[in-house]
Each structure stands twice: as C-alpha cells, then as structure tokens.
Amino acid sequence: MAKGQQKKSRENRKPKKEKVKTNASNPSLKPGAIKGLENMKNS
C-alpha cells in the first residue's frame, strides 16, 4: 500500500464540549453585581 492509502487506525476525537456563553445583552441579575442598577430599574 502507498503511504497516502494507509488506513487510519486512530480513533476519531470526541467533539469539544461547547462552552455556555453568557449573553452580553442579558447580564446576570445577581444582587449587588452592578451598583446603581437597582436605581435605574426603580425610576
């Protein structure tokens, strides 16, 4: 067999786990995360 025709005995790699991206337009609503955010909501 020619070099280019050799069968690959190596197993396929598993796909990488997708990282959960935090949405910039939907910030986390933790209390006290951003000071002054409560004031904007109340007004």
Backbone as XML, in Angstrom:
<?xml version="1.0"?>
<chain id="A" units="angstrom">
  <residue number="1" name="MET">
    <atom name="N" x="0.836" y="-1.206" z="0.000"/>
    <atom name="CA" x="0.000" y="0.000" z="0.000"/>
    <atom name="C" x="0.868" y="1.252" z="0.000"/>
  </residue>
  <residue number="2" name="ALA">
    <atom name="N" x="0.416" y="2.242" z="-0.713"/>
    <atom name="CA" x="1.134" y="3.511" z="-0.724"/>
    <atom name="C" x="0.882" y="4.246" z="0.589"/>
  </residue>
  <residue number="3" name="LYS">
    <atom name="N" x="1.790" y="5.158" z="0.898"/>
    <atom name="CA" x="1.678" y="5.876" z="2.170"/>
    <atom name="C" x="0.351" y="6.620" z="2.302"/>
  </residue>
  <residue number="4" name="GLY">
    <atom name="N" x="-0.114" y="7.233" z="1.240"/>
    <atom name="CA" x="-1.343" y="8.014" z="1.294"/>
    <atom name="C" x="-2.597" y="7.166" z="1.409"/>
  </residue>
  <residue number="5" name="GLN">
    <atom name="N" x="-2.465" y="5.866" z="1.124"/>
    <atom name="CA" x="-3.638" y="4.997" z="1.148"/>
    <atom name="C" x="-3.739" y="4.184" z="2.433"/>
  </residue>
  <residue number="6" name="GLN">
    <atom name="N" x="-2.842" y="4.398" z="3.364"/>
    <atom name="CA" x="-2.881" y="3.630" z="4.605"/>
    <atom name="C" x="-4.144" y="3.940" z="5.390"/>
  </residue>
  <residue number="7" name="LYS">
    <atom name="N" x="-4.695" y="2.872" z="5.959"/>
    <atom name="CA" x="-5.917" y="3.037" z="6.744"/>
    <atom name="C" x="-5.554" y="3.675" z="8.079"/>
  </residue>
  <residue number="8" name="LYS">
    <atom name="N" x="-6.346" y="4.622" z="8.501"/>
    <atom name="CA" x="-6.072" y="5.277" z="9.777"/>
    <atom name="C" x="-6.635" y="4.406" z="10.891"/>
  </residue>
  <residue number="9" name="SER">
    <atom name="N" x="-5.761" y="3.969" z="11.798"/>
    <atom name="CA" x="-6.204" y="3.124" z="12.905"/>
    <atom name="C" x="-6.559" y="3.961" z="14.122"/>
  </residue>
  <residue number="10" name="ARG">
    <atom name="N" x="-6.281" y="5.256" z="14.037"/>
    <atom name="CA" x="-6.535" y="6.145" z="15.169"/>
    <atom name="C" x="-8.028" y="6.440" z="15.289"/>
  </residue>
  <residue number="11" name="GLU">
    <atom name="N" x="-8.523" y="6.442" z="16.513"/>
    <atom name="CA" x="-9.950" y="6.713" z="16.727"/>
    <atom name="C" x="-10.237" y="8.193" z="16.527"/>
  </residue>
  <residue number="12" name="ASN">
    <atom name="N" x="-11.458" y="8.474" z="16.126"/>
    <atom name="CA" x="-11.857" y="9.868" z="15.950"/>
    <atom name="C" x="-11.936" y="10.550" z="17.301"/>
  </residue>
  <residue number="13" name="ARG">
    <atom name="N" x="-11.523" y="11.796" z="17.335"/>
    <atom name="CA" x="-11.582" y="12.564" z="18.578"/>
    <atom name="C" x="-13.017" y="12.974" z="18.858"/>
  </residue>
  <residue number="14" name="LYS">
    <atom name="N" x="-13.329" y="13.033" z="20.140"/>
    <atom name="CA" x="-14.670" y="13.470" z="20.521"/>
    <atom name="C" x="-14.765" y="14.975" z="20.312"/>
  </residue>
  <residue number="15" name="PRO">
    <atom name="N" x="-15.912" y="15.469" z="19.886"/>
    <atom name="CA" x="-16.057" y="16.921" z="19.725"/>
    <atom name="C" x="-15.955" y="17.611" z="21.070"/>
  </residue>
  <residue number="16" name="LYS">
    <atom name="N" x="-15.376" y="18.793" z="21.048"/>
    <atom name="CA" x="-15.203" y="19.546" z="22.288"/>
    <atom name="C" x="-16.557" y="19.980" z="22.823"/>
  </residue>
  <residue number="17" name="LYS">
    <atom name="N" x="-16.651" y="19.999" z="24.152"/>
    <atom name="CA" x="-17.894" y="20.430" z="24.795"/>
    <atom name="C" x="-18.049" y="21.926" z="24.573"/>
  </residue>
  <residue number="18" name="GLU">
    <atom name="N" x="-19.236" y="22.319" z="24.116"/>
    <atom name="CA" x="-19.467" y="23.739" z="23.840"/>
    <atom name="C" x="-19.579" y="24.505" z="25.141"/>
  </residue>
  <residue number="19" name="LYS">
    <atom name="N" x="-18.878" y="25.623" z="25.203"/>
    <atom name="CA" x="-18.950" y="26.463" z="26.395"/>
    <atom name="C" x="-20.227" y="27.290" z="26.345"/>
  </residue>
  <residue number="20" name="VAL">
    <atom name="N" x="-20.870" y="27.407" z="27.495"/>
    <atom name="CA" x="-22.082" y="28.216" z="27.572"/>
    <atom name="C" x="-21.650" y="29.665" z="27.703"/>
  </residue>
  <residue number="21" name="LYS">
    <atom name="N" x="-21.936" y="30.448" z="26.675"/>
    <atom name="CA" x="-21.527" y="31.856" z="26.689"/>
    <atom name="C" x="-22.600" y="32.692" z="27.376"/>
  </residue>
  <residue number="22" name="THR">
    <atom name="N" x="-22.164" y="33.574" z="28.254"/>
    <atom name="CA" x="-23.118" y="34.469" z="28.901"/>
    <atom name="C" x="-23.480" y="35.561" z="27.907"/>
  </residue>
  <residue number="23" name="ASN">
    <atom name="N" x="-24.753" y="35.815" z="27.769"/>
    <atom name="CA" x="-25.233" y="36.789" z="26.797"/>
    <atom name="C" x="-24.962" y="38.201" z="27.316"/>
  </residue>
  <residue number="24" name="ALA">
    <atom name="N" x="-24.293" y="39.009" z="26.524"/>
    <atom name="CA" x="-23.937" y="40.369" z="26.949"/>
    <atom name="C" x="-25.178" y="41.236" z="27.097"/>
  </residue>
  <residue number="25" name="SER">
    <atom name="N" x="-26.193" y="40.975" z="26.299"/>
    <atom name="CA" x="-27.418" y="41.777" z="26.373"/>
    <atom name="C" x="-28.344" y="41.280" z="27.478"/>
  </residue>
  <residue number="26" name="ASN">
    <atom name="N" x="-27.960" y="40.186" z="28.127"/>
    <atom name="CA" x="-28.783" y="39.632" z="29.206"/>
    <atom name="C" x="-27.875" y="39.377" z="30.410"/>
  </residue>
  <residue number="27" name="PRO">
    <atom name="N" x="-27.448" y="40.431" z="31.108"/>
    <atom name="CA" x="-26.491" y="40.268" z="32.197"/>
    <atom name="C" x="-27.093" y="39.509" z="33.372"/>
  </residue>
  <residue number="28" name="SER">
    <atom name="N" x="-26.242" y="38.906" z="34.176"/>
    <atom name="CA" x="-26.715" y="38.155" z="35.338"/>
    <atom name="C" x="-27.367" y="39.114" z="36.326"/>
  </residue>
  <residue number="29" name="LEU">
    <atom name="N" x="-28.451" y="38.659" z="36.928"/>
    <atom name="CA" x="-29.225" y="39.526" z="37.815"/>
    <atom name="C" x="-28.890" y="39.228" z="39.275"/>
  </residue>
  <residue number="30" name="LYS">
    <atom name="N" x="-27.600" y="39.119" z="39.573"/>
    <atom name="CA" x="-27.197" y="38.887" z="40.956"/>
    <atom name="C" x="-27.358" y="40.191" z="41.734"/>
  </residue>
  <residue number="31" name="PRO">
    <atom name="N" x="-27.847" y="40.117" z="42.968"/>
    <atom name="CA" x="-27.987" y="41.344" z="43.755"/>
    <atom name="C" x="-26.622" y="41.949" z="44.069"/>
  </residue>
  <residue number="32" name="GLY">
    <atom name="N" x="-26.474" y="43.228" z="43.788"/>
    <atom name="CA" x="-25.225" y="43.912" z="44.074"/>
    <atom name="C" x="-24.134" y="43.658" z="43.050"/>
  </residue>
  <residue number="33" name="ALA">
    <atom name="N" x="-24.476" y="43.065" z="41.905"/>
    <atom name="CA" x="-23.471" y="42.810" z="40.876"/>
    <atom name="C" x="-22.992" y="44.135" z="40.289"/>
  </residue>
  <residue number="34" name="ILE">
    <atom name="N" x="-23.931" y="45.011" z="39.979"/>
    <atom name="CA" x="-23.590" y="46.335" z="39.461"/>
    <atom name="C" x="-24.302" y="47.360" z="40.334"/>
  </residue>
  <residue number="35" name="LYS">
    <atom name="N" x="-23.536" y="48.153" z="41.028"/>
    <atom name="CA" x="-24.149" y="49.161" z="41.898"/>
    <atom name="C" x="-24.781" y="50.241" z="41.036"/>
  </residue>
  <residue number="36" name="GLY">
    <atom name="N" x="-25.994" y="50.646" z="41.408"/>
    <atom name="CA" x="-26.706" y="51.646" z="40.638"/>
    <atom name="C" x="-27.702" y="51.038" z="39.679"/>
  </residue>
  <residue number="37" name="LEU">
    <atom name="N" x="-27.652" y="49.733" z="39.487"/>
    <atom name="CA" x="-28.582" y="49.081" z="38.572"/>
    <atom name="C" x="-29.993" y="49.098" z="39.159"/>
  </residue>
  <residue number="38" name="GLU">
    <atom name="N" x="-30.080" y="48.959" z="40.488"/>
    <atom name="CA" x="-31.395" y="48.974" z="41.140"/>
    <atom name="C" x="-32.059" y="50.332" z="40.948"/>
  </residue>
  <residue number="39" name="ASN">
    <atom name="N" x="-31.277" y="51.402" z="40.971"/>
    <atom name="CA" x="-31.830" y="52.744" z="40.818"/>
    <atom name="C" x="-32.433" y="52.933" z="39.427"/>
  </residue>
  <residue number="40" name="MET">
    <atom name="N" x="-31.795" y="52.366" z="38.415"/>
    <atom name="CA" x="-32.306" y="52.506" z="37.055"/>
    <atom name="C" x="-33.622" y="51.762" z="36.895"/>
  </residue>
  <residue number="41" name="LYS">
    <atom name="N" x="-33.738" y="50.603" z="37.529"/>
    <atom name="CA" x="-34.963" y="49.817" z="37.410"/>
    <atom name="C" x="-36.122" y="50.513" z="38.114"/>
  </residue>
  <residue number="42" name="ASN">
    <atom name="N" x="-35.849" y="51.147" z="39.253"/>
    <atom name="CA" x="-36.909" y="51.760" z="40.046"/>
    <atom name="C" x="-37.436" y="53.043" z="39.412"/>
  </residue>
  <residue number="43" name="SER">
    <atom name="N" x="-36.608" y="53.741" z="38.673"/>
    <atom name="CA" x="-37.051" y="55.028" z="38.123"/>
    <atom name="C" x="-37.974" y="54.853" z="36.932"/>
  </residue>
</chain>
